[in-house]
Amino acid sequence: MARKSRHDAEASAADEQPSERDSADRQGAGGEESLARRLDRLTEECDELRAQALRAQADYQNLRRRHLSDVEAGIRKAVMPLLEELLLVADYLDLALAVRPSSDEAKNLYVGVEMTRTKLMQALEREDVRPIRADGAFDPELHEATGTEPSADVAPGTILRIARPGYTWRGLVLRHAHVIVAAEPAAVAGEGEERD
């Protein structure tokens, strides 16, 4: 009977082994399934983190751009009035230089004013203040027409001369150039007749 129970024990062990193998196979298949699910979940998390990182980088770039724009606007607000005042000083110096000196003392003063104006304009140029060109066609973004004159020599809308120079700073108009613009001779004559 001992043999039989031993044989029965071996048979039952043999019966159990395939079921353990089946469960191991099932666990392996289930493990593979759970590994695949885990891989999918980790891939989704990775994609989500990558998207968050890209959004954060875009937010940083926008913030940086906005900050630089605010700083630039602050500089413009602080510097432009000063530059406009310095241009007014240059205008006064130009008026002083428009009168030719007659005495030796006035000539010395003239030379001093001329040197002062030259130094002022050099300093403004170092700060990127540039004169607006006032030759050729009238451009309303750069020029302000302070008058018209009849001219048969040039096309209407052509700048004839500068009444007051204009300047830009870093590509922005500090002061429009005041110019006299050519008009058709008949148009100007017709305006004069209407006034009478």
mmCIF file of the C-alpha atoms, coordinates in Angstrom:
data_MODEL
# 
_entry.id   MODEL 
# 
loop_
_atom_site.group_PDB 
_atom_site.id 
_atom_site.type_symbol 
_atom_site.label_atom_id 
_atom_site.label_alt_id 
_atom_site.label_comp_id 
_atom_site.label_asym_id 
_atom_site.label_entity_id 
_atom_site.label_seq_id 
_atom_site.pdbx_PDB_ins_code 
_atom_site.Cartn_x 
_atom_site.Cartn_y 
_atom_site.Cartn_z 
_atom_site.occupancy 
_atom_site.B_iso_or_equiv 
_atom_site.pdbx_formal_charge 
_atom_site.auth_seq_id 
_atom_site.auth_comp_id 
_atom_site.auth_asym_id 
_atom_site.auth_atom_id 
_atom_site.pdbx_PDB_model_num 
ATOM 1   C CA . MET A 1 1   ? 0.000   0.000   0.000   1.00 0.00 ? 1   MET A CA 1 
ATOM 2   C CA . ALA A 1 2   ? 2.938   2.243   0.611   1.00 0.00 ? 2   ALA A CA 1 
ATOM 3   C CA . ARG A 1 3   ? 3.857   1.695   -2.965  1.00 0.00 ? 3   ARG A CA 1 
ATOM 4   C CA . LYS A 1 4   ? 0.465   2.580   -4.100  1.00 0.00 ? 4   LYS A CA 1 
ATOM 5   C CA . SER A 1 5   ? 0.335   5.759   -2.148  1.00 0.00 ? 5   SER A CA 1 
ATOM 6   C CA . ARG A 1 6   ? 3.788   6.580   -3.369  1.00 0.00 ? 6   ARG A CA 1 
ATOM 7   C CA . HIS A 1 7   ? 2.673   5.915   -6.903  1.00 0.00 ? 7   HIS A CA 1 
ATOM 8   C CA . ASP A 1 8   ? -0.487  7.875   -6.298  1.00 0.00 ? 8   ASP A CA 1 
ATOM 9   C CA . ALA A 1 9   ? 1.606   10.719  -4.909  1.00 0.00 ? 9   ALA A CA 1 
ATOM 10  C CA . GLU A 1 10  ? 3.829   10.720  -7.981  1.00 0.00 ? 10  GLU A CA 1 
ATOM 11  C CA . ALA A 1 11  ? 0.807   10.603  -10.261 1.00 0.00 ? 11  ALA A CA 1 
ATOM 12  C CA . SER A 1 12  ? -0.867  13.402  -8.425  1.00 0.00 ? 12  SER A CA 1 
ATOM 13  C CA . ALA A 1 13  ? 2.420   15.390  -8.542  1.00 0.00 ? 13  ALA A CA 1 
ATOM 14  C CA . ALA A 1 14  ? 2.575   14.754  -12.272 1.00 0.00 ? 14  ALA A CA 1 
ATOM 15  C CA . ASP A 1 15  ? -1.009  15.936  -12.529 1.00 0.00 ? 15  ASP A CA 1 
ATOM 16  C CA . GLU A 1 16  ? -0.156  19.089  -10.570 1.00 0.00 ? 16  GLU A CA 1 
ATOM 17  C CA . GLN A 1 17  ? 2.947   19.909  -12.606 1.00 0.00 ? 17  GLN A CA 1 
ATOM 18  C CA . PRO A 1 18  ? 1.094   20.526  -15.839 1.00 0.00 ? 18  PRO A CA 1 
ATOM 19  C CA . SER A 1 19  ? -1.377  22.736  -14.021 1.00 0.00 ? 19  SER A CA 1 
ATOM 20  C CA . GLU A 1 20  ? 1.541   24.718  -12.475 1.00 0.00 ? 20  GLU A CA 1 
ATOM 21  C CA . ARG A 1 21  ? 3.036   25.001  -15.938 1.00 0.00 ? 21  ARG A CA 1 
ATOM 22  C CA . ASP A 1 22  ? -0.312  26.151  -17.306 1.00 0.00 ? 22  ASP A CA 1 
ATOM 23  C CA . SER A 1 23  ? -0.595  28.795  -14.601 1.00 0.00 ? 23  SER A CA 1 
ATOM 24  C CA . ALA A 1 24  ? 3.014   29.871  -15.233 1.00 0.00 ? 24  ALA A CA 1 
ATOM 25  C CA . ASP A 1 25  ? 2.196   30.062  -18.952 1.00 0.00 ? 25  ASP A CA 1 
ATOM 26  C CA . ARG A 1 26  ? -0.913  32.009  -18.132 1.00 0.00 ? 26  ARG A CA 1 
ATOM 27  C CA . GLN A 1 27  ? 1.073   34.284  -15.840 1.00 0.00 ? 27  GLN A CA 1 
ATOM 28  C CA . GLY A 1 28  ? 3.702   34.703  -18.566 1.00 0.00 ? 28  GLY A CA 1 
ATOM 29  C CA . ALA A 1 29  ? 1.061   35.605  -21.089 1.00 0.00 ? 29  ALA A CA 1 
ATOM 30  C CA . GLY A 1 30  ? -0.618  37.813  -18.530 1.00 0.00 ? 30  GLY A CA 1 
ATOM 31  C CA . GLY A 1 31  ? 2.770   39.273  -17.653 1.00 0.00 ? 31  GLY A CA 1 
ATOM 32  C CA . GLU A 1 32  ? 3.387   40.026  -21.291 1.00 0.00 ? 32  GLU A CA 1 
ATOM 33  C CA . GLU A 1 33  ? -0.048  41.632  -21.453 1.00 0.00 ? 33  GLU A CA 1 
ATOM 34  C CA . SER A 1 34  ? 0.634   43.692  -18.367 1.00 0.00 ? 34  SER A CA 1 
ATOM 35  C CA . LEU A 1 35  ? 4.079   44.639  -19.731 1.00 0.00 ? 35  LEU A CA 1 
ATOM 36  C CA . ALA A 1 36  ? 2.452   45.775  -22.981 1.00 0.00 ? 36  ALA A CA 1 
ATOM 37  C CA . ARG A 1 37  ? -0.140  47.775  -21.039 1.00 0.00 ? 37  ARG A CA 1 
ATOM 38  C CA . ARG A 1 38  ? 2.564   49.237  -18.844 1.00 0.00 ? 38  ARG A CA 1 
ATOM 39  C CA . LEU A 1 39  ? 4.649   50.121  -21.913 1.00 0.00 ? 39  LEU A CA 1 
ATOM 40  C CA . ASP A 1 40  ? 1.615   51.832  -23.488 1.00 0.00 ? 40  ASP A CA 1 
ATOM 41  C CA . ARG A 1 41  ? 0.945   53.744  -20.267 1.00 0.00 ? 41  ARG A CA 1 
ATOM 42  C CA . LEU A 1 42  ? 4.581   54.826  -19.989 1.00 0.00 ? 42  LEU A CA 1 
ATOM 43  C CA . THR A 1 43  ? 4.615   55.862  -23.649 1.00 0.00 ? 43  THR A CA 1 
ATOM 44  C CA . GLU A 1 44  ? 1.487   57.982  -23.054 1.00 0.00 ? 44  GLU A CA 1 
ATOM 45  C CA . GLU A 1 45  ? 3.076   59.541  -19.970 1.00 0.00 ? 45  GLU A CA 1 
ATOM 46  C CA . CYS A 1 46  ? 6.248   60.256  -21.933 1.00 0.00 ? 46  CYS A CA 1 
ATOM 47  C CA . ASP A 1 47  ? 4.232   61.887  -24.738 1.00 0.00 ? 47  ASP A CA 1 
ATOM 48  C CA . GLU A 1 48  ? 2.298   63.952  -22.201 1.00 0.00 ? 48  GLU A CA 1 
ATOM 49  C CA . LEU A 1 49  ? 5.498   65.075  -20.469 1.00 0.00 ? 49  LEU A CA 1 
ATOM 50  C CA . ARG A 1 50  ? 7.064   65.938  -23.816 1.00 0.00 ? 50  ARG A CA 1 
ATOM 51  C CA . ALA A 1 51  ? 4.001   68.015  -24.726 1.00 0.00 ? 51  ALA A CA 1 
ATOM 52  C CA . GLN A 1 52  ? 4.163   69.771  -21.321 1.00 0.00 ? 52  GLN A CA 1 
ATOM 53  C CA . ALA A 1 53  ? 7.854   70.513  -21.857 1.00 0.00 ? 53  ALA A CA 1 
ATOM 54  C CA . LEU A 1 54  ? 7.145   71.983  -25.307 1.00 0.00 ? 54  LEU A CA 1 
ATOM 55  C CA . ARG A 1 55  ? 4.333   74.136  -23.887 1.00 0.00 ? 55  ARG A CA 1 
ATOM 56  C CA . ALA A 1 56  ? 6.596   75.316  -21.077 1.00 0.00 ? 56  ALA A CA 1 
ATOM 57  C CA . GLN A 1 57  ? 9.314   76.182  -23.582 1.00 0.00 ? 57  GLN A CA 1 
ATOM 58  C CA . ALA A 1 58  ? 6.822   78.106  -25.753 1.00 0.00 ? 58  ALA A CA 1 
ATOM 59  C CA . ASP A 1 59  ? 5.513   79.932  -22.665 1.00 0.00 ? 59  ASP A CA 1 
ATOM 60  C CA . TYR A 1 60  ? 9.079   80.859  -21.718 1.00 0.00 ? 60  TYR A CA 1 
ATOM 61  C CA . GLN A 1 61  ? 9.820   82.169  -25.224 1.00 0.00 ? 61  GLN A CA 1 
ATOM 62  C CA . ASN A 1 62  ? 6.596   84.228  -25.199 1.00 0.00 ? 62  ASN A CA 1 
ATOM 63  C CA . LEU A 1 63  ? 7.418   85.620  -21.756 1.00 0.00 ? 63  LEU A CA 1 
ATOM 64  C CA . ARG A 1 64  ? 10.946  86.469  -22.855 1.00 0.00 ? 64  ARG A CA 1 
ATOM 65  C CA . ARG A 1 65  ? 9.693   88.174  -26.016 1.00 0.00 ? 65  ARG A CA 1 
ATOM 66  C CA . ARG A 1 66  ? 7.082   90.129  -24.039 1.00 0.00 ? 66  ARG A CA 1 
ATOM 67  C CA . HIS A 1 67  ? 9.697   91.154  -21.471 1.00 0.00 ? 67  HIS A CA 1 
ATOM 68  C CA . LEU A 1 68  ? 12.088  92.392  -24.175 1.00 0.00 ? 68  LEU A CA 1 
ATOM 69  C CA . SER A 1 69  ? 9.233   94.285  -25.809 1.00 0.00 ? 69  SER A CA 1 
ATOM 70  C CA . ASP A 1 70  ? 8.331   95.920  -22.475 1.00 0.00 ? 70  ASP A CA 1 
ATOM 71  C CA . VAL A 1 71  ? 11.961  96.871  -21.845 1.00 0.00 ? 71  VAL A CA 1 
ATOM 72  C CA . GLU A 1 72  ? 12.249  98.327  -25.357 1.00 0.00 ? 72  GLU A CA 1 
ATOM 73  C CA . ALA A 1 73  ? 9.032   100.304 -24.866 1.00 0.00 ? 73  ALA A CA 1 
ATOM 74  C CA . GLY A 1 74  ? 10.356  101.649 -21.553 1.00 0.00 ? 74  GLY A CA 1 
ATOM 75  C CA . ILE A 1 75  ? 13.598  102.728 -23.176 1.00 0.00 ? 75  ILE A CA 1 
ATOM 76  C CA . ARG A 1 76  ? 11.704  104.421 -26.007 1.00 0.00 ? 76  ARG A CA 1 
ATOM 77  C CA . LYS A 1 77  ? 9.470   106.213 -23.528 1.00 0.00 ? 77  LYS A CA 1 
ATOM 78  C CA . ALA A 1 78  ? 12.478  107.477 -21.572 1.00 0.00 ? 78  ALA A CA 1 
ATOM 79  C CA . VAL A 1 79  ? 14.865  108.296 -24.422 1.00 0.00 ? 79  VAL A CA 1 
ATOM 80  C CA . MET A 1 80  ? 12.662  109.669 -27.200 1.00 0.00 ? 80  MET A CA 1 
ATOM 81  C CA . PRO A 1 81  ? 11.669  112.895 -25.379 1.00 0.00 ? 81  PRO A CA 1 
ATOM 82  C CA . LEU A 1 82  ? 15.334  113.585 -24.610 1.00 0.00 ? 82  LEU A CA 1 
ATOM 83  C CA . LEU A 1 83  ? 16.311  113.019 -28.235 1.00 0.00 ? 83  LEU A CA 1 
ATOM 84  C CA . GLU A 1 84  ? 13.493  115.305 -29.395 1.00 0.00 ? 84  GLU A CA 1 
ATOM 85  C CA . GLU A 1 85  ? 14.780  118.054 -27.079 1.00 0.00 ? 85  GLU A CA 1 
ATOM 86  C CA . LEU A 1 86  ? 18.320  117.598 -28.392 1.00 0.00 ? 86  LEU A CA 1 
ATOM 87  C CA . LEU A 1 87  ? 17.001  117.902 -31.948 1.00 0.00 ? 87  LEU A CA 1 
ATOM 88  C CA . LEU A 1 88  ? 15.372  121.182 -30.946 1.00 0.00 ? 88  LEU A CA 1 
ATOM 89  C CA . VAL A 1 89  ? 18.782  122.369 -29.697 1.00 0.00 ? 89  VAL A CA 1 
ATOM 90  C CA . ALA A 1 90  ? 20.248  121.374 -33.080 1.00 0.00 ? 90  ALA A CA 1 
ATOM 91  C CA . ASP A 1 91  ? 17.528  123.465 -34.762 1.00 0.00 ? 91  ASP A CA 1 
ATOM 92  C CA . TYR A 1 92  ? 18.506  126.497 -32.664 1.00 0.00 ? 92  TYR A CA 1 
ATOM 93  C CA . LEU A 1 93  ? 22.136  125.968 -33.565 1.00 0.00 ? 93  LEU A CA 1 
ATOM 94  C CA . ASP A 1 94  ? 21.139  125.786 -37.247 1.00 0.00 ? 94  ASP A CA 1 
ATOM 95  C CA . LEU A 1 95  ? 19.290  129.093 -36.876 1.00 0.00 ? 95  LEU A CA 1 
ATOM 96  C CA . ALA A 1 96  ? 22.390  130.654 -35.323 1.00 0.00 ? 96  ALA A CA 1 
ATOM 97  C CA . LEU A 1 97  ? 24.517  129.330 -38.176 1.00 0.00 ? 97  LEU A CA 1 
ATOM 98  C CA . ALA A 1 98  ? 22.085  130.680 -40.796 1.00 0.00 ? 98  ALA A CA 1 
ATOM 99  C CA . VAL A 1 99  ? 23.289  134.228 -40.062 1.00 0.00 ? 99  VAL A CA 1 
ATOM 100 C CA . ARG A 1 100 ? 26.716  134.901 -41.567 1.00 0.00 ? 100 ARG A CA 1 
ATOM 101 C CA . PRO A 1 101 ? 29.063  136.760 -39.233 1.00 0.00 ? 101 PRO A CA 1 
ATOM 102 C CA . SER A 1 102 ? 30.507  140.107 -40.239 1.00 0.00 ? 102 SER A CA 1 
ATOM 103 C CA . SER A 1 103 ? 33.009  140.910 -37.474 1.00 0.00 ? 103 SER A CA 1 
ATOM 104 C CA . ASP A 1 104 ? 36.004  138.878 -36.321 1.00 0.00 ? 104 ASP A CA 1 
ATOM 105 C CA . GLU A 1 105 ? 34.413  138.322 -32.930 1.00 0.00 ? 105 GLU A CA 1 
ATOM 106 C CA . ALA A 1 106 ? 31.199  137.056 -34.565 1.00 0.00 ? 106 ALA A CA 1 
ATOM 107 C CA . LYS A 1 107 ? 33.270  134.751 -36.807 1.00 0.00 ? 107 LYS A CA 1 
ATOM 108 C CA . ASN A 1 108 ? 34.884  133.175 -33.734 1.00 0.00 ? 108 ASN A CA 1 
ATOM 109 C CA . LEU A 1 109 ? 31.463  132.728 -32.159 1.00 0.00 ? 109 LEU A CA 1 
ATOM 110 C CA . TYR A 1 110 ? 30.201  131.221 -35.440 1.00 0.00 ? 110 TYR A CA 1 
ATOM 111 C CA . VAL A 1 111 ? 33.056  128.688 -35.434 1.00 0.00 ? 111 VAL A CA 1 
ATOM 112 C CA . GLY A 1 112 ? 32.246  127.747 -31.819 1.00 0.00 ? 112 GLY A CA 1 
ATOM 113 C CA . VAL A 1 113 ? 28.552  127.257 -32.603 1.00 0.00 ? 113 VAL A CA 1 
ATOM 114 C CA . GLU A 1 114 ? 29.472  125.198 -35.684 1.00 0.00 ? 114 GLU A CA 1 
ATOM 115 C CA . MET A 1 115 ? 31.769  122.955 -33.614 1.00 0.00 ? 115 MET A CA 1 
ATOM 116 C CA . THR A 1 116 ? 29.061  122.546 -30.976 1.00 0.00 ? 116 THR A CA 1 
ATOM 117 C CA . ARG A 1 117 ? 26.514  121.541 -33.602 1.00 0.00 ? 117 ARG A CA 1 
ATOM 118 C CA . THR A 1 118 ? 28.958  119.080 -35.172 1.00 0.00 ? 118 THR A CA 1 
ATOM 119 C CA . LYS A 1 119 ? 29.653  117.419 -31.809 1.00 0.00 ? 119 LYS A CA 1 
ATOM 120 C CA . LEU A 1 120 ? 25.935  117.262 -31.001 1.00 0.00 ? 120 LEU A CA 1 
ATOM 121 C CA . MET A 1 121 ? 25.136  115.618 -34.332 1.00 0.00 ? 121 MET A CA 1 
ATOM 122 C CA . GLN A 1 122 ? 27.992  113.114 -33.885 1.00 0.00 ? 122 GLN A CA 1 
ATOM 123 C CA . ALA A 1 123 ? 26.641  112.182 -30.445 1.00 0.00 ? 123 ALA A CA 1 
ATOM 124 C CA . LEU A 1 124 ? 23.137  111.742 -31.868 1.00 0.00 ? 124 LEU A CA 1 
ATOM 125 C CA . GLU A 1 125 ? 24.486  109.630 -34.710 1.00 0.00 ? 125 GLU A CA 1 
ATOM 126 C CA . ARG A 1 126 ? 26.276  107.349 -32.213 1.00 0.00 ? 126 ARG A CA 1 
ATOM 127 C CA . GLU A 1 127 ? 22.860  106.811 -30.607 1.00 0.00 ? 127 GLU A CA 1 
ATOM 128 C CA . ASP A 1 128 ? 21.451  105.784 -34.018 1.00 0.00 ? 128 ASP A CA 1 
ATOM 129 C CA . VAL A 1 129 ? 19.637  109.058 -34.712 1.00 0.00 ? 129 VAL A CA 1 
ATOM 130 C CA . ARG A 1 130 ? 19.608  109.451 -38.478 1.00 0.00 ? 130 ARG A CA 1 
ATOM 131 C CA . PRO A 1 131 ? 18.334  112.272 -40.706 1.00 0.00 ? 131 PRO A CA 1 
ATOM 132 C CA . ILE A 1 132 ? 15.370  111.460 -42.910 1.00 0.00 ? 132 ILE A CA 1 
ATOM 133 C CA . ARG A 1 133 ? 16.129  111.783 -46.601 1.00 0.00 ? 133 ARG A CA 1 
ATOM 134 C CA . ALA A 1 134 ? 13.985  114.460 -48.118 1.00 0.00 ? 134 ALA A CA 1 
ATOM 135 C CA . ASP A 1 135 ? 14.671  114.081 -51.792 1.00 0.00 ? 135 ASP A CA 1 
ATOM 136 C CA . GLY A 1 136 ? 12.488  112.429 -54.359 1.00 0.00 ? 136 GLY A CA 1 
ATOM 137 C CA . ALA A 1 137 ? 8.869   111.507 -53.762 1.00 0.00 ? 137 ALA A CA 1 
ATOM 138 C CA . PHE A 1 138 ? 6.861   112.586 -50.740 1.00 0.00 ? 138 PHE A CA 1 
ATOM 139 C CA . ASP A 1 139 ? 6.317   109.785 -48.175 1.00 0.00 ? 139 ASP A CA 1 
ATOM 140 C CA . PRO A 1 140 ? 3.637   110.565 -45.562 1.00 0.00 ? 140 PRO A CA 1 
ATOM 141 C CA . GLU A 1 141 ? 5.238   108.158 -43.096 1.00 0.00 ? 141 GLU A CA 1 
ATOM 142 C CA . LEU A 1 142 ? 8.474   110.172 -43.123 1.00 0.00 ? 142 LEU A CA 1 
ATOM 143 C CA . HIS A 1 143 ? 7.508   113.628 -44.339 1.00 0.00 ? 143 HIS A CA 1 
ATOM 144 C CA . GLU A 1 144 ? 5.031   116.304 -43.395 1.00 0.00 ? 144 GLU A CA 1 
ATOM 145 C CA . ALA A 1 145 ? 4.062   118.691 -46.175 1.00 0.00 ? 145 ALA A CA 1 
ATOM 146 C CA . THR A 1 146 ? 4.100   122.227 -44.829 1.00 0.00 ? 146 THR A CA 1 
ATOM 147 C CA . GLY A 1 147 ? 3.401   123.802 -48.197 1.00 0.00 ? 147 GLY A CA 1 
ATOM 148 C CA . THR A 1 148 ? 3.229   123.365 -51.944 1.00 0.00 ? 148 THR A CA 1 
ATOM 149 C CA . GLU A 1 149 ? 4.761   125.307 -54.804 1.00 0.00 ? 149 GLU A CA 1 
ATOM 150 C CA . PRO A 1 150 ? 3.986   125.109 -58.489 1.00 0.00 ? 150 PRO A CA 1 
ATOM 151 C CA . SER A 1 151 ? 6.698   123.458 -60.500 1.00 0.00 ? 151 SER A CA 1 
ATOM 152 C CA . ALA A 1 152 ? 6.834   122.498 -64.147 1.00 0.00 ? 152 ALA A CA 1 
ATOM 153 C CA . ASP A 1 153 ? 10.328  120.992 -63.691 1.00 0.00 ? 153 ASP A CA 1 
ATOM 154 C CA . VAL A 1 154 ? 9.356   118.047 -61.465 1.00 0.00 ? 154 VAL A CA 1 
ATOM 155 C CA . ALA A 1 155 ? 6.366   115.774 -61.059 1.00 0.00 ? 155 ALA A CA 1 
ATOM 156 C CA . PRO A 1 156 ? 3.684   116.734 -58.537 1.00 0.00 ? 156 PRO A CA 1 
ATOM 157 C CA . GLY A 1 157 ? 4.335   115.186 -55.124 1.00 0.00 ? 157 GLY A CA 1 
ATOM 158 C CA . THR A 1 158 ? 8.115   115.567 -55.467 1.00 0.00 ? 158 THR A CA 1 
ATOM 159 C CA . ILE A 1 159 ? 9.893   117.218 -52.566 1.00 0.00 ? 159 ILE A CA 1 
ATOM 160 C CA . LEU A 1 160 ? 11.338  120.582 -53.557 1.00 0.00 ? 160 LEU A CA 1 
ATOM 161 C CA . ARG A 1 161 ? 13.099  121.519 -50.302 1.00 0.00 ? 161 ARG A CA 1 
ATOM 162 C CA . ILE A 1 162 ? 13.246  120.910 -46.579 1.00 0.00 ? 162 ILE A CA 1 
ATOM 163 C CA . ALA A 1 163 ? 11.668  123.434 -44.212 1.00 0.00 ? 163 ALA A CA 1 
ATOM 164 C CA . ARG A 1 164 ? 12.758  121.505 -41.090 1.00 0.00 ? 164 ARG A CA 1 
ATOM 165 C CA . PRO A 1 165 ? 14.834  118.302 -41.068 1.00 0.00 ? 165 PRO A CA 1 
ATOM 166 C CA . GLY A 1 166 ? 13.334  115.090 -39.751 1.00 0.00 ? 166 GLY A CA 1 
ATOM 167 C CA . TYR A 1 167 ? 15.046  112.248 -37.893 1.00 0.00 ? 167 TYR A CA 1 
ATOM 168 C CA . THR A 1 168 ? 14.611  108.579 -37.068 1.00 0.00 ? 168 THR A CA 1 
ATOM 169 C CA . TRP A 1 169 ? 15.883  106.631 -34.083 1.00 0.00 ? 169 TRP A CA 1 
ATOM 170 C CA . ARG A 1 170 ? 16.288  102.865 -34.374 1.00 0.00 ? 170 ARG A CA 1 
ATOM 171 C CA . GLY A 1 171 ? 13.966  102.929 -37.364 1.00 0.00 ? 171 GLY A CA 1 
ATOM 172 C CA . LEU A 1 172 ? 11.240  104.897 -35.543 1.00 0.00 ? 172 LEU A CA 1 
ATOM 173 C CA . VAL A 1 173 ? 10.331  108.403 -36.652 1.00 0.00 ? 173 VAL A CA 1 
ATOM 174 C CA . LEU A 1 174 ? 11.404  110.912 -34.000 1.00 0.00 ? 174 LEU A CA 1 
ATOM 175 C CA . ARG A 1 175 ? 10.305  113.886 -36.011 1.00 0.00 ? 175 ARG A CA 1 
ATOM 176 C CA . HIS A 1 176 ? 8.830   114.029 -39.498 1.00 0.00 ? 176 HIS A CA 1 
ATOM 177 C CA . ALA A 1 177 ? 10.738  116.061 -42.053 1.00 0.00 ? 177 ALA A CA 1 
ATOM 178 C CA . HIS A 1 178 ? 8.784   119.240 -42.872 1.00 0.00 ? 178 HIS A CA 1 
ATOM 179 C CA . VAL A 1 179 ? 8.980   119.682 -46.624 1.00 0.00 ? 179 VAL A CA 1 
ATOM 180 C CA . ILE A 1 180 ? 7.710   121.838 -49.445 1.00 0.00 ? 180 ILE A CA 1 
ATOM 181 C CA . VAL A 1 181 ? 6.146   119.669 -52.148 1.00 0.00 ? 181 VAL A CA 1 
ATOM 182 C CA . ALA A 1 182 ? 5.767   120.343 -55.870 1.00 0.00 ? 182 ALA A CA 1 
ATOM 183 C CA . ALA A 1 183 ? 2.267   120.855 -57.193 1.00 0.00 ? 183 ALA A CA 1 
ATOM 184 C CA . GLU A 1 184 ? 0.936   121.232 -60.707 1.00 0.00 ? 184 GLU A CA 1 
ATOM 185 C CA . PRO A 1 185 ? 1.256   124.845 -61.826 1.00 0.00 ? 185 PRO A CA 1 
ATOM 186 C CA . ALA A 1 186 ? -2.431  125.009 -62.826 1.00 0.00 ? 186 ALA A CA 1 
ATOM 187 C CA . ALA A 1 187 ? -3.606  123.557 -59.495 1.00 0.00 ? 187 ALA A CA 1 
ATOM 188 C CA . VAL A 1 188 ? -1.778  126.182 -57.461 1.00 0.00 ? 188 VAL A CA 1 
ATOM 189 C CA . ALA A 1 189 ? -2.936  128.984 -59.761 1.00 0.00 ? 189 ALA A CA 1 
ATOM 190 C CA . GLY A 1 190 ? -6.522  127.690 -59.505 1.00 0.00 ? 190 GLY A CA 1 
ATOM 191 C CA . GLU A 1 191 ? -6.352  127.726 -55.701 1.00 0.00 ? 191 GLU A CA 1 
ATOM 192 C CA . GLY A 1 192 ? -5.169  131.336 -55.753 1.00 0.00 ? 192 GLY A CA 1 
ATOM 193 C CA . GLU A 1 193 ? -8.064  132.365 -58.003 1.00 0.00 ? 193 GLU A CA 1 
ATOM 194 C CA . GLU A 1 194 ? -10.612 130.680 -55.747 1.00 0.00 ? 194 GLU A CA 1 
ATOM 195 C CA . ARG A 1 195 ? -9.370  132.690 -52.753 1.00 0.00 ? 195 ARG A CA 1 
ATOM 196 C CA . ASP A 1 196 ? -9.882  136.050 -54.557 1.00 0.00 ? 196 ASP A CA 1 
# 
